[in-house]
Amino acid sequence: MSQSPSPYITPAGAAALQAELSELWKVKRPEVTRKVAEAAAQGDRSENAEYIYGKKQLREIDRRLRYLSKRLDEVVVVDREPPERDRIFFGAWIRLAGPEGREVCWRIVGADEIDPRRGFISIDAPTSRALIGRRVGEVIDVPGPDGPSSFEILAIRYGDAG
């Protein structure tokens, strides 16, 4: 059985989920519903590709709407900084020196906010678990496909700006 994701989310992440829910409910779903109705009016539905595809789209939209509604009820928006700003906790931006001195910047976010291109890593990831509670100057081992790599923590900061 898989473990459910952590309920934590940043204010920006919660706003993005709410915006997606609103877009799906107010724009996308009515648009697809209209297209399905138009396709249904053309007659035989069994061989009507537009109708069949539209119904599939509606099922996918409805599935995502159910997920977003449920998830938004479950999430805990973390909208304040921790008392110990010199330690790594949820929402922290961390600058690290990796192998060969290459610098990386990661932010610990909720499972719904993961974005590798932006350096957003899940609070549930092994890397995040290795970072939580650490301070500048500490060295951690991060698991990777070629074995663990050592990273030194160079800076910790909080806030939305990357």
C-alpha positions as CSV (number, residue, x, y, z in Angstrom):
1,M,0.0,0.0,0.0
2,S,1.4,3.4,-1.0
3,Q,1.7,6.2,1.6
4,S,-0.5,9.2,0.9
5,P,1.4,12.4,0.2
6,S,2.1,14.9,3.0
7,P,-0.7,17.4,3.4
8,Y,1.6,20.5,3.4
9,I,1.5,23.0,0.6
10,T,2.8,26.6,0.1
11,P,0.3,29.4,-0.4
12,A,1.3,29.7,-4.1
13,G,0.7,25.9,-4.5
14,A,-2.7,26.1,-2.9
15,A,-3.6,29.1,-5.2
16,A,-2.5,27.1,-8.2
17,L,-4.7,24.1,-7.3
18,Q,-7.6,26.5,-6.7
19,A,-7.0,28.2,-10.0
20,E,-6.9,24.9,-11.8
21,L,-10.1,23.8,-10.1
22,S,-11.8,27.0,-11.1
23,E,-10.6,26.8,-14.7
24,L,-11.8,23.2,-15.1
25,W,-15.2,23.9,-13.6
26,K,-16.0,27.3,-15.1
27,V,-14.2,27.1,-18.5
28,K,-13.0,23.7,-19.7
29,R,-15.9,21.5,-18.5
30,P,-18.7,23.8,-20.0
31,E,-16.7,24.0,-23.3
32,V,-16.3,20.2,-23.6
33,T,-20.0,19.6,-22.5
34,R,-21.1,22.0,-25.3
35,K,-19.0,20.0,-27.9
36,V,-20.4,16.7,-26.7
37,A,-23.9,18.0,-27.0
38,E,-23.2,19.3,-30.5
39,A,-21.7,15.9,-31.5
40,A,-24.7,14.0,-29.9
41,A,-27.1,16.1,-32.0
42,Q,-25.4,14.7,-35.2
43,G,-27.1,11.3,-34.7
44,D,-25.5,7.9,-34.4
45,R,-23.2,8.2,-31.3
46,S,-21.6,4.7,-31.7
47,E,-19.4,5.8,-34.6
48,N,-19.1,9.5,-33.7
49,A,-15.5,10.1,-32.8
50,E,-16.1,13.6,-31.6
51,Y,-18.8,12.4,-29.2
52,I,-16.7,9.4,-27.9
53,Y,-13.6,11.6,-27.4
54,G,-15.7,14.3,-25.8
55,K,-17.2,11.9,-23.3
56,K,-13.7,10.6,-22.5
57,Q,-12.5,14.2,-21.9
58,L,-15.4,14.8,-19.6
59,R,-14.6,11.7,-17.5
60,E,-11.0,12.9,-17.2
61,I,-12.1,16.4,-16.3
62,D,-14.5,15.1,-13.7
63,R,-11.8,12.8,-12.3
64,R,-9.5,15.7,-11.9
65,L,-12.2,17.9,-10.4
66,R,-12.9,15.2,-7.7
67,Y,-9.2,14.9,-7.0
68,L,-8.7,18.7,-6.7
69,S,-11.8,19.2,-4.5
70,K,-10.7,16.4,-2.2
71,R,-7.1,17.5,-2.1
72,L,-7.9,21.1,-1.3
73,D,-10.0,19.9,1.6
74,E,-7.0,17.9,2.9
75,V,-4.1,20.3,2.4
76,V,-2.5,22.4,5.2
77,V,-1.3,25.7,3.8
78,V,2.0,26.6,5.5
79,D,2.0,30.4,5.3
80,R,4.5,31.4,8.0
81,E,8.2,30.9,8.4
82,P,9.6,28.6,11.1
83,P,10.9,30.2,14.3
84,E,14.4,28.8,13.5
85,R,15.1,30.3,10.1
86,D,18.7,29.0,10.2
87,R,17.5,25.4,9.8
88,I,15.8,23.7,6.9
89,F,12.1,23.1,7.1
90,F,9.1,23.0,4.7
91,G,9.1,25.9,2.2
92,A,12.9,26.6,2.5
93,W,15.0,27.5,-0.4
94,I,18.4,25.7,-0.1
95,R,21.5,26.5,-2.0
96,L,24.0,23.6,-2.0
97,A,27.4,22.7,-3.4
98,G,27.3,19.3,-5.1
99,P,29.8,17.1,-6.7
100,E,32.7,19.0,-8.4
101,G,31.5,22.1,-6.6
102,R,28.5,22.5,-8.9
103,E,25.8,24.6,-7.1
104,V,22.1,23.7,-7.1
105,C,19.1,25.4,-5.6
106,W,16.2,23.4,-4.3
107,R,12.9,24.3,-2.5
108,I,11.1,21.9,-0.3
109,V,7.4,22.0,-1.3
110,G,4.2,19.8,-1.1
111,A,3.7,16.8,-3.3
112,D,1.3,18.8,-5.6
113,E,4.0,21.4,-6.3
114,I,6.9,19.3,-7.5
115,D,8.7,20.8,-10.5
116,P,12.3,19.6,-11.2
117,R,12.9,22.4,-13.7
118,R,12.4,25.0,-10.9
119,G,14.2,22.9,-8.3
120,F,11.0,22.2,-6.3
121,I,11.3,18.9,-4.5
122,S,8.7,17.1,-2.4
123,I,8.7,17.2,1.4
124,D,8.2,13.4,1.0
125,A,11.3,12.8,-1.1
126,P,14.3,11.1,0.5
127,T,16.4,14.2,-0.3
128,S,14.1,16.4,1.6
129,R,14.1,14.0,4.6
130,A,17.9,14.2,4.6
131,L,17.7,18.1,4.5
132,I,15.0,18.7,7.2
133,G,16.5,20.2,10.3
134,R,20.0,20.8,8.9
135,R,22.0,24.0,9.0
136,V,24.4,25.9,6.7
137,G,27.8,24.2,6.6
138,E,26.4,20.6,7.1
139,V,27.0,18.0,4.5
140,I,24.4,15.5,3.5
141,D,24.4,12.4,1.2
142,V,21.7,12.5,-1.4
143,P,20.6,9.2,-3.0
144,G,21.0,9.1,-6.8
145,P,20.9,6.6,-9.7
146,D,24.7,6.3,-9.6
147,G,24.8,6.0,-5.8
148,P,24.8,8.7,-3.1
149,S,26.3,12.2,-3.8
150,S,27.5,14.6,-1.1
151,F,26.1,18.1,-0.9
152,E,27.2,20.9,1.4
153,I,24.5,23.3,2.5
154,L,25.6,26.9,1.5
155,A,22.5,29.0,2.3
156,I,18.9,28.7,3.6
157,R,16.2,31.2,3.1
158,Y,12.4,31.5,3.2
159,G,9.9,33.4,1.1
160,D,8.3,33.0,-2.3
161,A,11.0,34.5,-4.5
162,G,13.4,32.0,-6.0
